Amino acid sequence: MSRQDTMWAMTAADQAAAVRSGRISAVDLVDSHLERIAEVNPRVNAVTQLMADRAREDAARMDRRRAAGEELGPLAGVPFTVKETTPVEGVPTTFGLPRFRDLVAAADAPPVARLRAAGAVPIGHSNMPTLVLAGMHTRSELFGHTVNPWDPSRTPGGSSGGDGAAVATGMAALGLGNDSGGSVRIPASFCGVTGLKPTPGRFPADHRVLGPDDPGPAAQMLVTDGPLARTVADLRLAYEALAGTDPRDPRAVPVPLDGPPLPGPVRVALVADPGGRGVHPAVREALTAAADALSDAGYDVTEVADVPRHDEALEAYGRITLTEFVPTWPAVRQLLGDGGDRYIQLALEKTPPADAAELVRLMGAWLGIRRSWAEFLDRFPLLLGPVFTEPPVEPGLESRDAAGRERVADGMRLCTVTSFAGVPAVAVPTGIRDGSPCGVQVVGRAFREDLCLAAAQAIEDRLGVLAPVDPRQAAAAQTR
């Protein structure tokens, strides 16, 4: 069987179609991925808790249903990984902490349940920074470092870096991560795959993992679960499966998957250097390539100076999130292990928490920033910009010192600002530069993920798909 015909290398759409038609069995599809995990994961360390027996059982039930004439879902048999933050029934939700290694989930989180309902099969948990707080690089106290499959000297990004590396190498067709400031988009970009950060309220979630209480307002409004995939079409399938409502999440709203068509050519604002802080030439080249692809596809692309209220949004994001976090920091800090506290501690040293009056003012400014973005996107329904303003950086740069943390914070600044603005975005690769993937993000109006996905598809149609990648071949290429 050629690599092109290897089941794990097929797109999620092709995998599901083959299972639904009976051309391949769901059990064989799962086994193909398990073999790929056995081959690749020792070199990449992206999959943390393998769910082999459960995945085979789920697949066998699906095969029996198909044999009985039942209609299977749009993701029938497709294996997916789940970030260690997100509960899978009967499996520990560890957050990468030894202390939580026995924290067995009583039920699937809503996004896991929705993917299952569409026929997808969870095949393993995926690595992340300890408690999602130890930095951008994916390294946890419990499971160690995840390696960028393209270049071991670069980080795979985070905090959903395990999903990015697993999807990029063919260990899973889809990954389920989450994003409050780039945690899906950055690993997608650094690992050469696609990723969607949805509008808050598009996908139902329940982040009450460590107790009965909900998190504070910043976490409620910023954290969104989101999928990663190797193609935009697969990302679209995951989006359709994840969208909807659930009684466990009163924030989730029943918005149509697709909004009304826009008149005339869709206007796209290109912002190459958000905030005017500098952008690497490779990133600028990626943006130019993406802009040309969109122009050729009929989009009206115009370069503009900047996004709305960039610096104000960054400052407000930092003050609000850190103010919410400070009361728990002494206890949380003890869990993070040697050096794991440096990323947050460096942020606290730079950004003091707000008092009550200042916090009230900041919450008002937050709404004003969202309004400014809505007005901007009323003129330009889409924004094209960088995911990270330089190529993938070395692991742990953000926790090394204040300068390293500032460099990484600057690099991800558009991700931070767009999360704060509450708008959706799709990260899509544009090619390889010096052995590492390059990519861009397409940002859209609230609840217009369909516009973002369509534009990302136009970029992919022109510039191609990068993954799956063989880590051994990629590493060998780096030495030449």
C-alpha positions in Angstrom: 0.0 0.0 0.0 1.5 3.4 -1.0 1.6 6.2 1.5 -1.1 8.0 -0.3 -3.4 5.0 0.3 -2.3 4.5 3.9 -5.4 5.0 6.1 -3.8 7.3 8.6 -2.6 9.6 5.8 -6.1 10.1 4.3 -8.0 13.2 5.1 -10.6 13.0 7.7 -13.3 13.5 5.1 -11.9 10.6 3.1 -11.6 8.4 6.1 -15.2 9.0 7.1 -16.5 8.4 3.6 -14.6 5.1 3.4 -16.0 3.9 6.7 -19.6 4.9 5.8 -19.3 3.1 2.5 -17.8 0.0 4.0 -14.6 0.4 1.9 -12.6 0.2 5.1 -13.6 -0.8 8.5 -13.5 1.6 11.5 -11.5 -0.9 13.4 -8.9 -1.0 10.6 -8.8 2.8 10.5 -8.2 3.0 14.3 -5.5 0.3 14.0 -3.8 2.2 11.3 -3.5 5.2 13.5 -2.4 3.1 16.5 0.4 1.8 14.4 1.3 5.3 13.3 1.4 6.4 17.0 3.6 3.5 17.9 6.0 4.5 15.1 6.0 8.3 15.6 5.1 9.2 19.1 8.4 8.0 20.7 10.1 10.7 18.6 7.5 13.4 19.0 5.8 12.8 22.4 2.5 14.4 21.5 0.1 11.6 22.6 0.1 11.3 26.4 -2.7 8.8 27.4 -3.4 6.3 24.6 -7.0 5.0 24.5 -6.3 2.0 22.3 -8.8 -0.5 23.7 -11.6 2.0 24.0 -11.0 3.3 20.5 -11.1 -0.2 19.1 -14.4 -0.9 21.0 -15.9 2.3 19.7 -14.8 1.4 16.2 -16.2 -2.2 16.4 -19.6 -0.8 17.5 -19.6 1.5 14.5 -18.8 -1.4 12.1 -21.7 -3.4 13.6 -24.0 -0.4 13.1 -23.0 -0.1 9.5 -23.4 -3.8 8.9 -26.9 -3.5 10.3 -27.7 -0.8 7.8 -27.6 2.2 10.1 -26.5 5.6 8.7 -23.2 6.7 10.2 -22.2 10.3 11.0 -20.1 12.8 9.0 -17.0 11.9 11.0 -17.6 8.1 11.1 -14.5 6.4 12.5 -12.2 9.4 12.4 -9.7 9.3 15.2 -9.0 12.5 17.2 -6.8 13.6 20.1 -8.1 15.6 23.1 -6.0 18.1 25.0 -5.2 17.1 28.6 -7.5 20.0 29.8 -10.6 18.4 28.3 -12.5 15.5 29.9 -13.0 12.2 28.2 -15.3 9.9 30.2 -13.4 7.3 32.2 -9.9 8.8 31.5 -7.9 11.1 33.8 -7.9 14.8 32.9 -4.4 15.5 34.2 -3.6 19.0 33.0 0.0 17.6 32.7 0.3 17.4 36.5 1.4 14.3 38.5 -1.0 15.3 41.2 -4.0 14.9 38.8 -2.9 11.6 37.2 -6.0 9.9 38.9 -8.5 12.7 38.2 -10.8 10.4 36.1 -13.5 12.2 34.2 -17.1 11.2 35.0 -18.4 12.4 31.5 -17.2 13.7 28.2 -16.8 17.4 27.9 -19.4 18.9 25.5 -17.0 19.2 22.5 -15.9 15.6 23.0 -19.5 14.5 23.1 -20.3 16.4 20.0 -17.4 14.9 18.0 -18.4 11.4 19.2 -22.0 12.1 18.1 -20.7 12.8 14.6 -18.9 9.4 14.7 -15.4 10.5 15.6 -13.3 8.3 17.9 -11.1 9.7 20.7 -7.8 7.9 20.4 -5.7 9.6 23.0 -5.1 12.7 25.2 -2.5 15.2 24.0 0.3 17.1 25.7 0.3 20.7 26.8 2.2 23.1 29.1 1.7 22.2 32.7 -1.8 23.6 33.8 -1.6 25.6 30.5 0.3 28.1 32.6 3.9 27.1 32.3 4.5 28.9 28.9 3.8 28.6 25.2 6.1 25.6 24.7 4.4 22.3 25.2 6.1 20.7 28.1 4.3 19.2 31.1 5.6 18.0 34.5 3.8 14.6 33.9 4.6 13.9 30.3 7.7 16.0 29.4 8.5 17.9 26.1 6.6 17.6 22.8 8.9 18.0 19.8 8.1 20.0 16.7 8.0 17.3 14.0 9.5 19.6 11.4 12.5 20.7 13.5 13.3 19.5 17.0 15.2 22.7 17.7 11.9 24.7 17.4 8.8 24.6 19.7 5.6 23.0 18.4 3.9 25.9 20.1 1.1 25.7 22.6 -0.8 25.4 24.6 -2.4 22.9 22.3 1.0 21.7 21.0 0.3 18.0 21.4 -2.7 18.2 19.1 -0.7 20.2 16.6 2.1 17.7 16.5 -0.2 14.7 16.5 -2.3 15.9 13.6 0.8 17.0 11.6 2.4 13.6 11.8 -0.8 11.5 11.1 -1.3 10.2 14.6 -4.8 11.6 14.5 -6.9 13.1 11.7 -8.2 15.8 14.1 -7.2 17.4 17.3 -9.4 19.1 19.9 -7.6 22.0 21.7 -8.6 25.3 23.2 -7.5 28.9 22.7 -7.7 32.0 24.7 -5.0 34.0 23.0 -3.4 31.7 20.3 -3.3 28.2 21.9 -4.9 26.6 18.8 -3.6 28.9 16.1 0.1 29.0 17.2 0.6 25.2 17.2 -1.3 24.9 14.0 1.0 27.4 12.4 4.2 26.0 13.9 3.3 22.4 13.0 2.0 23.2 9.5 -1.7 22.4 9.9 -5.0 24.3 10.1 -6.8 25.5 13.3 -10.0 27.2 14.2 -10.6 29.6 17.1 -14.3 30.1 17.0 -16.4 32.9 18.3 -17.2 32.6 22.0 -20.6 30.9 22.2 -20.3 29.0 18.9 -19.2 25.7 20.5 -20.6 24.5 23.9 -18.1 23.8 26.6 -17.9 23.1 30.3 -14.6 24.1 31.9 -15.6 23.0 35.5 -13.0 20.3 35.6 -11.4 20.8 39.0 -14.6 21.4 41.0 -18.2 22.6 40.8 -17.5 26.3 40.4 -17.2 28.1 37.1 -14.1 30.1 36.3 -14.1 33.9 36.5 -15.5 36.2 33.8 -12.2 36.5 31.8 -11.9 32.8 31.5 -15.6 32.4 30.7 -15.3 35.0 27.9 -11.9 34.2 26.4 -11.4 30.4 26.4 -12.8 28.6 23.4 -12.4 25.0 22.4 -11.3 24.6 18.8 -10.3 21.9 16.3 -7.0 21.3 14.4 -6.9 19.4 11.1 -4.5 18.9 8.1 -6.9 20.5 5.6 -9.5 23.3 5.7 -12.2 20.9 4.5 -11.5 18.7 7.5 -11.6 21.7 9.7 -15.0 22.6 8.3 -16.3 19.1 9.1 -15.1 19.5 12.7 -16.7 23.0 12.9 -20.0 21.7 11.7 -19.9 18.8 14.3 -18.9 21.1 17.2 -21.3 23.9 16.7 -24.6 24.0 18.6 -26.0 24.3 22.1 -25.8 22.2 25.2 -27.6 22.7 28.6 -24.2 22.6 30.3 -23.2 25.8 28.6 -25.7 28.7 28.7 -23.2 30.8 26.6 -23.7 28.6 23.5 -26.1 30.0 21.1 -28.1 28.5 18.1 -26.5 30.5 15.3 -26.6 29.1 11.8 -23.4 27.6 10.5 -23.4 29.9 7.5 -24.4 33.5 7.4 -25.9 35.3 4.4 -23.8 35.8 1.3 -22.0 39.1 1.1 -22.5 41.4 -1.9 -19.7 41.9 -4.4 -16.1 40.8 -3.8 -15.4 40.3 -0.1 -13.2 43.0 1.3 -10.1 41.8 3.2 -7.9 44.1 5.3 -4.3 43.0 5.3 -2.4 44.0 8.4 1.2 42.8 8.1 2.6 44.3 11.3 -0.1 44.7 14.1 0.9 47.4 16.5 3.9 48.4 14.4 6.3 46.3 16.5 8.1 44.6 13.6 7.5 41.4 11.6 10.0 38.8 10.3 10.6 38.8 6.5 9.4 35.2 6.3 6.1 36.1 7.9 5.7 39.1 5.5 6.4 36.8 2.6 3.7 34.4 3.9 1.2 37.2 4.1 2.0 38.3 0.6 1.5 34.8 -0.7 -1.8 34.5 1.1 -3.0 37.9 -0.1 -2.1 37.0 -3.7 -4.0 33.8 -3.3 -7.1 35.6 -2.1 -6.8 38.3 -4.8 -6.7 35.6 -7.5 -9.7 33.9 -5.9 -11.7 37.2 -6.3 -11.3 38.8 -2.9 -10.7 42.6 -2.7 -7.5 42.8 -0.5 -6.4 46.1 0.8 -3.4 46.7 3.1 -4.3 48.9 6.1 -2.0 50.4 8.7 -3.3 48.6 11.8 -6.1 46.9 13.7 -8.4 48.8 16.0 -7.1 49.8 19.5 -4.2 47.3 19.3 -2.1 48.5 22.3 -5.2 49.2 24.4 -6.5 45.7 23.9 -3.2 44.1 24.8 -3.0 46.1 28.0 -6.6 45.4 29.0 -6.3 41.7 28.3 -3.2 41.5 30.5 -4.7 43.5 33.4 -8.0 41.7 33.4 -6.7 38.2 33.1 -3.9 38.6 35.7 -6.2 40.4 38.2 -8.6 37.5 38.0 -5.7 35.1 38.5 -3.7 36.7 41.3 -5.8 35.4 44.3 -5.1 31.7 43.3 -1.4 32.2 42.3 0.3 31.3 45.6 -1.5 27.9 45.6 -1.2 27.3 41.8 2.5 28.2 41.8 3.3 25.3 44.0 1.9 22.9 41.4 3.9 24.0 38.5 7.3 22.3 39.3 10.8 23.7 39.0 10.8 26.7 36.7 7.2 26.2 35.7 6.1 29.3 37.4 8.4 31.6 35.5 6.1 32.4 32.6 3.3 33.7 34.9 5.7 35.3 37.4 7.4 37.3 34.7 4.0 38.6 33.6 3.0 39.5 37.1 6.2 41.5 37.6 5.4 43.5 34.5 1.6 43.9 34.9 0.3 44.6 38.4 -3.3 43.6 39.2 -6.1 46.2 39.0 -8.1 47.4 42.0 -11.9 47.2 41.9 -12.4 50.6 40.3 -9.8 50.0 37.6 -11.3 46.6 36.9 -14.7 48.1 36.4 -13.2 50.6 34.0 -11.3 47.9 32.1 -14.5 45.8 31.7 -16.1 48.8 30.1 -13.1 49.3 27.8 -13.4 45.7 26.8 -16.9 46.2 25.4 -15.7 49.4 23.7 -12.8 47.5 22.0 -15.2 44.8 20.8 -17.4 47.6 19.4 -14.5 49.1 17.5 -13.7 45.7 16.0 -17.3 45.2 15.0 -17.2 48.5 13.2 -13.8 47.7 11.5 -15.2 44.3 10.4 -18.3 46.0 9.1 -16.0 47.7 6.5 -13.7 44.8 6.0 -15.5 41.5 6.7 -12.2 39.7 6.8 -8.7 40.5 8.2 -5.5 38.8 7.0 -2.7 38.9 9.5 0.1 36.9 11.1 -0.4 34.1 13.6 3.0 34.8 15.1 5.3 37.6 13.8 8.4 35.4 13.4 9.1 31.8 12.5 8.9 29.1 15.2 11.1 29.9 18.1 13.2 27.7 20.4 11.5 25.8 23.2 11.0 27.6 26.4 12.1 31.1 25.1 9.1 32.7 26.9 10.2 31.4 30.3 13.9 32.1 30.0 13.9 35.7 31.0 11.9 39.0 30.7 13.3 39.6 27.2 12.3 36.2 26.0 8.8 36.5 27.4 8.3 39.9 25.9 9.5 38.6 22.5 7.0 35.7 22.6 4.2 38.0 23.8 5.0 40.4 20.9 5.0 37.5 18.5 1.5 36.3 19.4 0.0 39.8 19.7 -2.6 39.5 17.0 -3.8 36.2 18.5 -4.2 37.9 21.9 -6.0 41.0 20.5 -8.4 39.0 18.4 -9.3 36.7 21.3 -10.0 39.8 23.3 -12.2 41.2 20.5 -14.3 38.0 20.6 -13.9 37.2 16.9 -13.2 33.9 15.0 -10.0 33.1 13.2 -8.6 30.3 11.1 -4.9 29.6 10.9 -3.8 28.1 7.6 -0.3 27.2 6.4 1.3 28.9 3.4 4.5 26.9 2.9 7.9 26.0 4.3 10.7 28.4 4.9 14.1 27.2 6.2 12.7 23.9 7.2 9.8 25.2 9.3 6.2 25.8 8.3 4.9 29.4 7.8 1.3 30.4 8.1 -1.3 33.2 8.4 -4.6 33.7 10.1 -7.9 34.9 8.6 -10.1 36.7 11.1 -13.7 37.4 10.6 -16.9 39.0 12.0 -18.4 37.3 15.1 -20.2 34.1 14.1 -18.9 34.3 10.6 -16.5 31.3 10.8 -17.9 30.4 7.4 -16.2 33.4 5.8 -12.9 32.6 7.5 -13.0 29.0 6.4 -13.9 29.9 2.8 -11.0 32.3 2.6 -8.6 29.8 4.2 -9.8 27.3 1.6 -8.9 29.7 -1.2 -5.4 30.1 0.4 -5.0 26.4 0.7 -6.2 25.8 -2.9 -3.4 28.0 -4.1 -0.5 27.2 -1.7 -1.2 23.5 -0.9 -1.3 21.2 2.2 1.9 20.6 4.1 1.1 17.6 6.4 1.3 14.8 7.2 5.0 15.0 7.8 7.5 12.2 8.8 9.5 13.6 11.7 12.5 11.5 10.7 12.7 12.8 7.2 12.1 16.4 8.4 14.9 16.1 11.0 17.2 14.7 8.3 16.5 17.5 6.0 17.5 20.0 8.7 21.0 18.4 8.8 21.7 18.8 5.1 
